[in-house]
Amino acid sequence: MLLRIDPASAAPLFEQLAASVRTELVRGGIRAGDRLPSAKEVAAALDVNLHTVLRAYQSLRDEGVVDLRRGRGAVVTDRASGYADLHREIPRLVEHAKALGIGPAALAAMIKEVY
């Protein structure tokens, strides 16, 4: 599993880390039952604060993507498999929007409104 951050990005580092885990879920790099690297390992590898990694993991926990347990670390839940399923549906939605002449910003706004 490859976790990435861009220090030059305006997005907070914890959000970038959580997004990186989601990307790995979609790619199949991690699956339900897999254990994420410890927060200490990620913090050391990416040269970020331990609390930044813990905040990312807590965000993923709040989404139901990982289960955090003392002594076991962060374990990917069964709910995470839905990310890959949803990702497979996105190209069809985007193509439909393109056919209707709807741009990315308008499509995103429509999704946000419904969500």
Secondary structure, DSSP 8 states (H G I E B T S, - for coil): ------TTSSS-HHHHHHHHHHHHHHHTSS-TT-B---HHHHHHHHT--HHHHHHHHHHHHHHTSEEEETTTEEEE-GGGHHHHHHHHHHHHHHHHHHHTT--HHHHHHHHHHH-
